[in-house]
Amino acid sequence: MSQNGSVEHRTQPQVPPSAKEDTAPMPSLPTLMHSLRVSPKIDHKPDSYEDLPLEFSHLLFSSLEQHLPLHMLNTSREAKIQYLRNIVHRYLPDSERIRVQRHKEYRQRILMNYPPLHKEIYAMHAENFFVSSFLQAIRDNKEDSFRSIVAEPTKGIYTFEMLQPHFCEMLASEVEHFERWVHETKFRIMRPNTMNQYGAVLDDFGLETMLGKLMNDFIRPMARVFFADIGGSTLDSHHGFVVEYGINRDVELGFHVDDSEVTLNVCLGKHFSGGELFFRGVRCDEHVNTETLQEEIFDYCHVPGRAVLHCGRHRHGARATTSGNRINLILWCRSSAFRELKKYQTTFPSWCGECKRKKKERERTSIAATKQELLKREVRSSS
């Protein structure tokens, strides 16, 4: 993570950066004996690894287990852990594992010393957090129920009423309380990502468990419906934080993509003008710099308590907050299985707007060439 993440003051730069935690770059994936199956074995019930002292979330291993080779599914838990660790470790060089360990120690120091203001928000109390329409859709857990509460103003962007005003106020005041404590104790604070100079990582001061339940029990069921092609059904880790815009805070956020498969963005308040989100189409790594098509242009105005759910690769930014202050809850939801399997992909990703455009162009060109050849044959046969 970065304490001094820079903000790009551009509406649409040539190269959108990826807003991410300050980590070492992922190494390329070598061809090794340890690998996962592309299609998960859905009827296999994964083991629980919650009781083991793991360097990664136990949910990550449970999620990946369904992708194990068939001969591994009924082996011992220890054998499966070792197999999966060998895969996961490909992503993290020694320097990165050291950084992760240091961050764990940093978080532990906060948890030992920080006095929470609203202890009731540190555990999931759904009836006190969410509006009734959202809760009912989650309880029904059906595609029709989810679609009944969302609006899709443009392809791939879903908005819906989610948080109660009282919870928004409590979470915002908890963040303010944490920042005062940081200032008074002169504790070094880590900012949410490399692009925001203000805000706080909620996971760092005790909200990790609550946010984990938010992702697993409330966001993943919806992502399974709306983002199945980008790992929505296998979300297994998150990065939760708040961002702050306005007076003496960040003003705007440059054009970028998120380090997530699915992003939840909910405005908590307060009183503000401006700060609209602007979206400019979904892109894979190869085409992240390509031009925006007219139908991909969409601007969204924040409403406190209302959520925006979108693909992390959906290029976006935030316009200037021209008055007041705005604070937003952001939850980056990630799928280890999707990231692993993406390495083996040989065809174009179906979710990338530019890939789809190029495929259609190739099809049009092929059809036109076929027609031309048929016309030539017809002329030759006539003569």
RALINKA-V133941 format. One record per residue. N is the residue number from 1. PHI is phi in degrees with one decimal (999 if undefined). PSI is psi as a letter, one per 30 degrees, with the letter a starting at -180 (* if undefined). D_FIRST is the distance of its C-alpha to the first C-alpha in Angstrom with 2 decimals. Layout:
((N:PHI:PSI:D_FIRST) (N:PHI:PSI:D_FIRST))
//
This chain:
((1:999:l:0.00) (2:-122.1:k:3.76) (3:-77.9:f:6.81) (4:-124.7:h:9.11) (5:-66.7:k:8.57) (6:-83.0:l:12.17) (7:-109.8:k:14.56) (8:-89.1:j:17.26) (9:-92.9:i:20.62) (10:-138.1:k:22.46) (11:-77.5:e:24.21) (12:-148.7:i:24.31) (13:-71.5:l:23.10) (14:-67.5:e:24.48) (15:-121.7:j:21.26) (16:-66.6:k:18.95) (17:-77.9:l:15.33) (18:-102.8:j:13.24) (19:-71.6:k:10.68) (20:-152.4:l:7.99) (21:-69.0:l:4.70) (22:-78.0:i:3.77) (23:-122.6:l:6.67) (24:-67.5:l:10.13) (25:-65.3:k:12.76) (26:-69.8:k:15.10) (27:-73.5:l:18.41) (28:-67.0:k:21.57) (29:-85.2:j:23.41) (30:-76.8:l:26.57) (31:-84.3:j:29.78) (32:-122.1:l:30.12) (33:-65.8:e:32.53) (34:-77.5:k:29.96) (35:-152.2:l:29.40) (36:-111.7:l:29.43) (37:-82.3:k:32.05) (38:-64.4:e:31.32) (39:-97.3:k:33.19) (40:-72.6:l:32.38) (41:-88.3:j:35.36) (42:-62.1:e:35.23) (43:-82.6:g:37.99) (44:-85.2:k:36.32) (45:-90.9:j:35.00) (46:-67.6:l:31.90) (47:-68.7:l:31.85) (48:-95.8:k:29.74) (49:-116.0:g:27.24) (50:-62.1:f:26.13) (51:-85.8:f:28.06) (52:-93.5:k:26.55) (53:-79.8:i:23.91) (54:-101.9:l:21.50) (55:-81.1:f:18.10) (56:-125.7:l:17.33) (57:-58.8:k:18.52) (58:-62.4:f:22.33) (59:-66.6:e:22.42) (60:-60.8:e:20.95) (61:-68.1:e:23.96) (62:-62.8:e:26.43) (63:-66.9:e:25.39) (64:-73.4:f:25.72) (65:-57.9:e:29.01) (66:-65.3:f:31.08) (67:-97.5:g:30.23) (68:-65.0:l:31.57) (69:-56.3:k:34.74) (70:-57.2:e:37.80) (71:-71.4:f:38.98) (72:-94.6:f:35.83) (73:-63.0:e:35.95) (74:-105.1:g:38.59) (75:-80.0:l:37.50) (76:-66.2:l:36.28) (77:-59.9:e:32.96) (78:-63.2:e:32.12) (79:-66.2:e:33.01) (80:-66.5:e:30.88) (81:-60.9:e:27.81) (82:-63.2:e:28.35) (83:-61.3:e:28.86) (84:-68.8:e:25.75) (85:-61.3:e:23.60) (86:-60.2:e:24.95) (87:-73.6:e:23.78) (88:-62.8:e:20.27) (89:-66.1:f:19.76) (90:-60.1:e:20.49) (91:-78.5:f:17.07) (92:-120.2:j:15.27) (93:-67.9:l:16.46) (94:-56.0:e:16.96) (95:-62.0:e:14.08) (96:-73.9:e:11.68) (97:-64.1:e:13.77) (98:-64.6:e:13.52) (99:-62.3:e:9.73) (100:-62.1:e:10.33) (101:-63.8:e:13.18) (102:-64.3:e:11.60) (103:-68.6:e:9.20) (104:-60.9:e:12.54) (105:-66.2:e:14.23) (106:-59.8:e:11.96) (107:-64.8:e:12.67) (108:-64.1:e:16.25) (109:-63.5:e:16.78) (110:-64.2:e:15.99) (111:-62.6:f:18.29) (112:-77.8:f:20.97) (113:-121.2:f:21.15) (114:-78.2:k:20.18) (115:-93.2:j:23.41) (116:-60.1:l:23.00) (117:-89.9:e:25.11) (118:-118.0:i:26.02) (119:-63.1:f:26.19) (120:-69.3:f:27.84) (121:-92.3:f:24.74) (122:-85.3:f:22.99) (123:-126.3:l:25.37) (124:-73.0:j:26.45) (125:-126.7:i:29.62) (126:-55.4:e:30.16) (127:-64.3:f:33.36) (128:-93.3:f:31.74) (129:-100.2:e:28.60) (130:-109.2:l:29.97) (131:-73.1:l:32.93) (132:-64.4:e:35.97) (133:-64.2:e:36.02) (134:-66.4:e:32.56) (135:-61.0:e:33.51) (136:-65.3:e:36.79) (137:-64.3:e:35.31) (138:-66.3:e:32.96) (139:-64.1:e:35.98) (140:-66.6:e:38.09) (141:53.0:h:35.39) (142:-127.1:l:37.35) (143:-57.9:e:36.51) (144:-61.6:e:39.18) (145:-65.9:e:37.74) (146:-64.6:e:34.26) (147:-67.7:f:35.82) (148:-72.1:f:38.01) (149:-104.5:f:35.15) (150:-105.6:l:33.03) (151:-111.6:k:33.72) (152:-120.7:i:32.72) (153:-65.2:f:33.18) (154:-150.3:l:32.13) (155:-55.6:k:31.62) (156:87.0:g:28.53) (157:-120.4:k:27.40) (158:-118.2:k:28.51) (159:-123.4:k:28.81) (160:-164.2:l:30.26) (161:-70.9:k:30.81) (162:-135.6:e:28.56) (163:-102.5:k:27.72) (164:-71.4:k:30.37) (165:-55.8:e:30.28) (166:-64.1:e:30.34) (167:-67.0:e:27.21) (168:-56.5:e:25.41) (169:-64.7:e:26.62) (170:-65.7:e:25.64) (171:-65.7:e:22.04) (172:-62.7:e:21.69) (173:-71.3:f:23.41) (174:-65.2:e:21.29) (175:-64.4:e:18.13) (176:-60.9:e:20.20) (177:-63.1:e:21.41) (178:-63.0:e:18.01) (179:-67.2:e:17.04) (180:-64.2:e:20.47) (181:-62.5:e:20.02) (182:-59.8:e:16.80) (183:-66.4:e:18.85) (184:-68.5:e:21.95) (185:-91.9:f:20.56) (186:57.6:h:18.37) (187:-80.6:k:15.52) (188:-75.1:k:12.12) (189:-104.5:k:9.99) (190:-96.9:k:6.31) (191:-79.8:l:6.57) (192:-61.6:e:6.90) (193:-160.8:a:5.77) (194:-80.5:f:6.61) (195:-113.4:f:10.08) (196:-105.6:k:10.49) (197:-89.5:f:11.12) (198:-128.0:l:12.60) (199:112.1:l:12.39) (200:-147.2:l:11.07) (201:-84.8:j:9.80) (202:-65.6:e:13.34) (203:-60.4:f:12.88) (204:-72.3:f:11.70) (205:-119.1:h:15.08) (206:111.0:f:17.52) (207:-96.0:g:17.70) (208:-61.1:e:16.47) (209:-64.2:e:20.12) (210:-62.8:e:21.41) (211:-68.9:e:18.91) (212:-62.5:e:19.71) (213:-68.0:e:23.33) (214:-59.4:e:22.71) (215:-68.9:e:21.44) (216:-68.1:e:24.06) (217:-95.9:f:27.06) (218:-123.6:e:26.72) (219:-88.5:e:24.49) (220:-60.2:e:25.28) (221:-58.8:e:29.03) (222:-73.8:e:28.69) (223:-64.3:e:26.36) (224:-61.6:e:29.01) (225:-85.1:e:31.46) (226:-91.9:f:29.62) (227:-134.5:h:27.13) (228:-62.0:f:28.99) (229:-81.0:f:28.70) (230:-125.6:h:24.89) (231:88.2:g:24.35) (232:-61.0:f:24.97) (233:-86.5:f:27.17) (234:-122.3:g:24.82) (235:-60.2:k:21.58) (236:-137.9:f:20.28) (237:-150.9:l:16.64) (238:-147.0:l:14.51) (239:-132.8:j:11.31) (240:-109.9:k:12.85) (241:-157.5:l:12.03) (242:-118.8:k:14.15) (243:-120.3:l:14.23) (244:-130.6:k:16.81) (245:-130.5:l:19.18) (246:127.2:b:22.33) (247:-63.8:k:23.77) (248:59.1:g:21.40) (249:-136.6:a:18.44) (250:-58.6:k:17.03) (251:-96.7:e:20.20) (252:-146.8:l:19.46) (253:-133.9:k:17.03) (254:-65.5:l:17.81) (255:-65.0:k:19.18) (256:-162.5:l:16.77) (257:-120.4:l:16.47) (258:-92.7:l:14.11) (259:-88.2:i:12.49) (260:-155.1:l:15.18) (261:-85.3:e:18.89) (262:-132.2:k:19.80) (263:-116.8:k:18.23) (264:-105.8:k:19.74) (265:-131.4:j:19.68) (266:-126.2:k:21.88) (267:-75.3:k:22.84) (268:-96.4:f:23.36) (269:128.7:a:25.27) (270:-103.1:c:26.41) (271:-100.3:k:28.94) (272:-158.8:l:27.83) (273:-128.4:k:29.14) (274:79.5:a:27.57) (275:76.8:g:24.05) (276:-63.2:k:25.43) (277:-82.2:k:23.39) (278:-121.9:k:24.80) (279:-110.4:k:24.82) (280:-141.3:h:26.05) (281:92.6:l:26.59) (282:-90.7:k:24.97) (283:-139.6:k:24.31) (284:-81.0:l:23.57) (285:-58.0:e:21.61) (286:-66.2:f:24.91) (287:-116.4:g:25.88) (288:-63.2:f:22.76) (289:-95.1:f:24.38) (290:-74.0:l:27.80) (291:-66.3:l:29.77) (292:-89.9:k:29.83) (293:-82.1:l:33.06) (294:-56.7:e:34.87) (295:-73.6:f:34.66) (296:-93.1:f:30.84) (297:-81.1:k:30.50) (298:-151.5:k:29.69) (299:-114.9:k:28.56) (300:-128.3:k:27.78) (301:-97.9:k:28.34) (302:-67.6:k:26.37) (303:-130.5:k:28.53) (304:-53.0:k:27.35) (305:87.8:f:27.40) (306:-95.4:k:27.66) (307:-99.9:l:25.17) (308:-121.3:k:24.28) (309:-119.3:k:23.63) (310:-149.7:l:22.90) (311:-66.1:k:21.84) (312:-62.3:f:18.23) (313:-86.3:g:19.90) (314:-80.4:j:21.93) (315:-63.0:k:21.15) (316:-159.3:l:20.69) (317:-162.3:l:19.67) (318:-125.7:k:20.61) (319:-72.2:l:23.49) (320:-62.7:k:23.76) (321:-82.2:j:24.36) (322:-86.4:f:27.61) (323:-157.6:l:28.45) (324:72.8:a:27.33) (325:-134.4:k:23.94) (326:-124.8:k:22.28) (327:-129.4:k:19.74) (328:-127.4:k:18.73) (329:-88.2:k:17.59) (330:-121.5:k:15.55) (331:-127.5:j:15.62) (332:-84.6:j:14.36) (333:-106.1:k:16.95) (334:-125.0:l:16.93) (335:-123.2:j:19.87) (336:-63.8:e:19.71) (337:-62.6:e:23.39) (338:-63.0:e:23.11) (339:-66.9:e:20.44) (340:-67.7:e:22.67) (341:-70.3:f:25.85) (342:-61.7:f:24.66) (343:-65.2:f:24.73) (344:-93.6:f:28.49) (345:-67.2:k:29.24) (346:-110.6:f:32.11) (347:-99.3:l:33.11) (348:-67.9:k:31.45) (349:-71.4:k:29.07) (350:-68.1:f:31.25) (351:-91.0:f:28.52) (352:-83.7:k:27.82) (353:-60.8:e:29.98) (354:-72.6:e:30.63) (355:-60.1:e:31.55) (356:-65.2:e:34.00) (357:-63.2:e:35.43) (358:-67.5:e:36.03) (359:-63.9:e:37.64) (360:-62.2:e:39.97) (361:-65.5:e:40.81) (362:-63.4:e:41.73) (363:-65.4:e:43.86) (364:-63.4:e:45.61) (365:-63.6:e:46.30) (366:-65.1:e:47.66) (367:-64.1:e:49.88) (368:-63.0:e:51.16) (369:-66.5:e:51.98) (370:-64.4:e:53.77) (371:-60.9:e:55.80) (372:-62.3:e:56.70) (373:-66.3:e:57.89) (374:-64.3:e:59.96) (375:-64.5:e:61.58) (376:-62.4:e:62.47) (377:-65.0:e:64.08) (378:-65.6:e:65.99) (379:-66.7:e:67.31) (380:-64.0:e:68.36) (381:-69.5:e:70.12) (382:-70.1:e:71.93) (383:-84.4:*:73.25))
//
